[in-house]
């Protein structure tokens, strides 16, 4: 039995070192340096290369080191033997909330505009909005989305939420299904995407679904880059259907230097940092799952491959 780390855009060395401290008697390898591919049964990964798992015919557990598993399900052909697990961490939820709160308040109080004005040496005042007069719509009311929605409501924002199935979140007006999408997205000041990436949500932020917006909200995408139809976003911004956008996730990361998002005046970019996995916290969950696996017990935080979350 052996554990294999397969990482893209993430340094595997600190993870290996942390695992060796927790599992001193376990063989832990880093792809592509694998002694015996038939001996790999527990794979820990982030954005693995397409169909890489076919090289490890006896693998049984696929452990994501993040909260999402679409980077696995969208690139691999999984077998019945595979159990897929993800990281569930209250710190991830709170880090996301703090990032979103910072973004929303910056927009409400015109911090971004004043930053630009300072560089241009422009002295000009702008009207601002207050929390109690601001409506936020959260797309996706899973663990992180529900946490964020409750936090915004707690400090006085008007909050709406949308999800595929019915959810009951305190002080949040919730909508569900295709019929509820328009009601959820109308008359909001901020539209925040925290949806999981599934066949149903792929490309959900597009010209057709958002063309009915009348309040010109500010879009914040911290879900997945694949939720957004990129060309449609530019058209929605240029026509003022959206007032602006902050994007933390992209189809291709790092974002190519020639990409038009870099220079669009209504787009703000952050390099996928809204909520970063803590190695210490994640390693605790991963080693617990490995112990459960060798004891032939049910793992923590497994996901439905049918639903995709």
C-alpha positions in Angstrom: 0.0 0.0 0.0 1.3 3.4 -0.9 0.2 7.1 -0.9 0.8 9.2 -4.0 0.7 13.0 -4.2 -0.3 14.4 -7.7 -0.2 18.2 -7.7 -0.4 20.9 -10.4 0.2 24.6 -9.5 0.9 23.6 -5.8 4.2 22.6 -4.1 3.9 19.0 -2.9 7.0 19.0 -0.7 5.4 20.6 2.4 2.5 18.2 2.1 4.8 15.2 1.9 6.8 16.3 4.9 3.6 16.9 6.9 2.2 13.5 5.9 5.5 11.7 6.9 5.2 13.1 10.4 1.6 11.8 10.8 2.2 8.5 8.9 5.8 7.6 9.6 5.4 4.0 8.5 3.6 4.7 5.3 5.2 5.0 1.8 4.5 8.5 0.4 5.5 9.3 -3.1 5.3 12.3 -5.4 4.3 12.0 -9.0 6.0 11.3 -11.4 8.5 9.5 -9.2 6.6 6.3 -8.5 8.4 3.0 -7.6 5.4 0.7 -8.3 2.3 2.1 -9.9 0.3 -1.1 -9.0 1.0 -0.4 -5.3 -0.7 3.0 -5.3 -4.1 2.8 -3.5 -4.5 6.3 -2.0 -4.1 9.3 -4.2 -3.9 12.9 -2.8 -4.3 15.4 -5.6 -4.9 18.9 -6.8 -5.7 19.5 -10.5 -4.3 16.1 -11.7 -3.3 15.8 -15.4 -6.1 14.4 -17.6 -6.8 10.7 -17.2 -3.7 10.2 -15.0 -5.5 7.8 -12.7 -5.5 5.2 -15.4 -1.8 4.6 -14.6 -2.8 3.4 -11.1 -5.2 0.5 -11.6 -5.4 -0.4 -7.9 -6.1 3.1 -6.7 -9.2 3.2 -4.5 -9.3 6.6 -2.7 -9.0 10.0 -4.5 -8.5 12.7 -1.9 -8.8 16.3 -3.0 -6.7 18.8 -1.0 -9.3 21.5 -1.5 -13.0 21.9 -1.0 -13.8 21.2 -4.6 -13.7 17.9 -6.6 -14.5 19.2 -10.1 -10.8 19.3 -10.9 -11.0 15.5 -10.5 -14.3 14.6 -11.9 -13.9 16.8 -15.0 -10.5 15.3 -15.9 -10.6 11.7 -14.9 -12.6 8.6 -15.7 -13.5 7.3 -12.3 -14.3 3.6 -11.6 -16.8 2.1 -9.2 -13.9 1.2 -6.9 -13.1 4.9 -6.4 -14.2 6.9 -3.4 -13.7 10.6 -3.7 -13.3 12.9 -0.7 -12.7 16.6 -0.2 -11.5 18.9 2.5 -14.2 20.5 4.7 -12.8 23.2 6.9 -14.5 26.0 8.9 -11.4 28.2 8.3 -12.0 27.9 4.5 -15.6 29.2 5.0 -14.5 32.1 7.2 -11.6 33.1 5.0 -14.0 33.2 2.1 -16.4 35.4 4.1 -13.7 37.8 5.0 -12.5 38.1 1.4 -16.1 38.7 0.2 -16.8 41.2 2.9 -13.6 43.1 2.0 -14.6 43.2 -1.7 -18.2 44.3 -1.0 -17.2 47.1 1.4 -14.5 48.3 -1.0 -17.2 48.6 -3.7 -19.8 50.2 -1.4 -17.4 52.9 -0.2 -15.6 53.5 -3.6 -12.2 52.4 -2.4 -11.2 51.1 -5.8 -12.2 54.4 -7.5 -10.3 56.5 -5.0 -7.2 54.3 -5.6 -7.4 55.1 -9.3 -8.0 58.8 -8.6 -5.0 59.0 -6.3 -2.7 57.8 -9.1 -4.2 60.3 -11.5 -4.2 63.0 -8.9 -7.9 63.5 -9.1 -9.9 65.0 -6.2 -13.5 64.0 -6.7 -16.1 62.8 -4.2 -18.6 60.0 -5.0 -21.9 58.9 -3.3 -21.7 55.7 -1.4 -24.2 53.1 -0.2 -24.8 51.7 3.3 -25.1 48.1 4.4 -28.8 48.2 5.3 -29.6 49.5 1.8 -27.6 46.8 0.0 -28.9 43.5 -1.3 -26.5 40.6 -1.9 -27.5 37.4 -3.9 -25.5 34.3 -3.2 -25.5 31.6 -5.9 -24.8 28.3 -4.1 -25.9 27.6 -0.6 -23.7 24.7 0.3 -21.4 24.7 3.4 -19.4 27.8 2.4 -22.3 29.6 0.6 -24.6 29.2 3.6 -21.9 30.4 6.0 -21.3 33.5 3.9 -25.0 34.2 3.4 -25.7 34.0 7.2 -22.7 36.3 8.0 -23.8 39.0 5.5 -27.3 38.9 6.9 -26.0 39.1 10.5 -24.4 42.5 10.0 -27.4 44.0 8.2 -27.2 43.2 4.5 -30.4 42.1 2.7 -29.5 38.6 1.5 -31.0 36.3 -1.1 -29.7 32.8 -2.0 -30.2 30.4 -4.9 -29.4 26.7 -5.0 -30.4 23.6 -7.1 -32.5 22.2 -4.2 -34.4 23.9 -1.4 -32.3 25.3 1.4 -33.4 27.0 4.7 -30.8 29.5 5.8 -31.5 31.9 8.7 -32.4 35.5 7.6 -31.8 34.6 3.9 -34.6 34.6 1.3 -33.9 31.4 -0.6 -34.9 30.4 -4.1 -34.2 27.1 -5.9 -34.4 25.5 -9.3 -34.5 27.1 -12.7 -37.7 28.9 -11.8 -36.1 30.6 -8.8 -32.9 31.8 -10.6 -34.5 35.0 -12.1 -36.2 35.9 -8.8 -32.9 35.4 -6.9 -30.8 37.5 -9.3 -33.2 40.4 -9.8 -32.9 43.6 -7.7 -29.5 42.9 -6.1 -26.5 45.0 -5.8 -23.9 42.2 -5.6 -24.1 38.8 -7.3 -21.7 36.3 -5.7 -21.1 32.9 -7.3 -20.2 30.1 -4.9 -21.7 27.2 -6.8 -20.1 23.8 -7.2 -19.1 23.0 -10.8 -21.5 20.4 -12.3 -22.9 19.8 -15.7 -25.9 21.9 -14.8 -23.8 24.9 -13.5 -21.1 24.9 -16.2 -21.3 28.3 -18.0 -24.3 29.4 -15.9 -23.0 33.0 -15.8 -23.7 34.0 -19.3 -25.5 36.5 -21.5 -28.7 34.6 -21.6 -29.1 33.9 -17.9 -28.0 37.4 -16.8 -29.6 39.5 -19.6 -32.7 40.1 -17.5 -30.8 41.9 -14.7 -32.1 45.4 -14.2 -30.2 46.6 -11.2 -26.7 46.4 -12.8 -25.1 44.4 -9.9 -21.4 43.9 -9.3 -20.4 40.3 -10.0 -18.0 38.4 -7.8 -16.9 35.0 -9.1 -15.2 32.9 -6.4 -16.7 29.6 -7.6 -15.0 28.2 -10.7 -13.7 29.8 -13.9 -15.9 27.4 -15.9 -19.0 28.9 -14.4 -18.4 32.1 -16.5 -18.7 32.5 -20.2 -15.8 34.9 -20.6 -16.8 36.7 -23.8 -20.3 37.2 -22.5 -18.9 38.9 -19.4 -17.2 41.6 -21.4 -20.4 42.2 -23.3 -22.4 42.4 -20.1 -20.0 44.9 -18.7 -19.8 47.0 -21.8 -23.6 47.2 -21.9 -23.7 48.0 -18.2 -26.0 45.0 -17.4 -23.2 44.4 -14.8 -21.6 47.4 -13.2 -18.3 45.5 -12.7 -16.7 42.2 -11.7 -14.1 40.8 -9.4 -12.8 37.5 -10.6 -10.7 35.2 -8.4 -11.0 32.0 -10.5 -10.4 31.4 -14.2 -10.6 28.6 -16.8 -6.8 28.9 -17.4 -4.6 29.6 -14.4 -2.4 31.5 -14.2 -4.5 33.9 -16.4 -2.5 34.3 -19.7 -0.9 37.7 -19.9 -2.6 38.4 -23.3 -6.1 37.9 -21.8 -8.4 40.9 -22.2 -9.6 40.7 -18.6 -6.2 42.2 -17.5 -6.9 45.5 -19.1 -10.7 45.8 -18.9 -11.5 48.9 -16.7 -14.5 47.2 -15.0 -12.7 44.0 -14.1 -10.7 43.4 -10.9 -8.5 40.3 -10.7 -7.1 38.3 -7.8 -5.0 35.1 -8.3 -7.3 32.4 -6.8 -6.6 33.5 -3.2 -10.1 34.0 -1.8 -9.9 31.0 0.4 -6.6 29.0 0.7 -6.4 25.5 2.2 -4.4 25.2 5.4 -1.9 22.4 5.2 -2.1 21.7 8.9 -5.9 21.4 8.9 -6.1 19.4 5.7 -3.4 17.0 6.7 -5.4 16.1 9.9 -8.4 15.2 7.7 -6.3 13.4 5.1 -4.5 11.2 7.6 -7.8 10.5 9.4 -9.2 9.3 6.1 -6.2 7.2 5.4 -6.6 5.5 8.8 -10.3 4.9 8.1 -9.4 3.5 4.7 -6.9 0.9 6.0 -9.5 0.0 8.7 -12.1 -0.5 5.9 -14.4 2.1 7.4 -16.4 4.9 5.8 -14.3 8.0 5.0 -14.9 11.6 6.0 -16.4 14.1 3.6 -17.0 11.8 0.6 -18.9 13.3 -2.3 -21.6 12.0 -4.6 -20.2 11.4 -8.1 -23.7 11.6 -9.4 -24.3 15.1 -8.1 -20.7 16.3 -8.4 -20.6 17.6 -4.8 
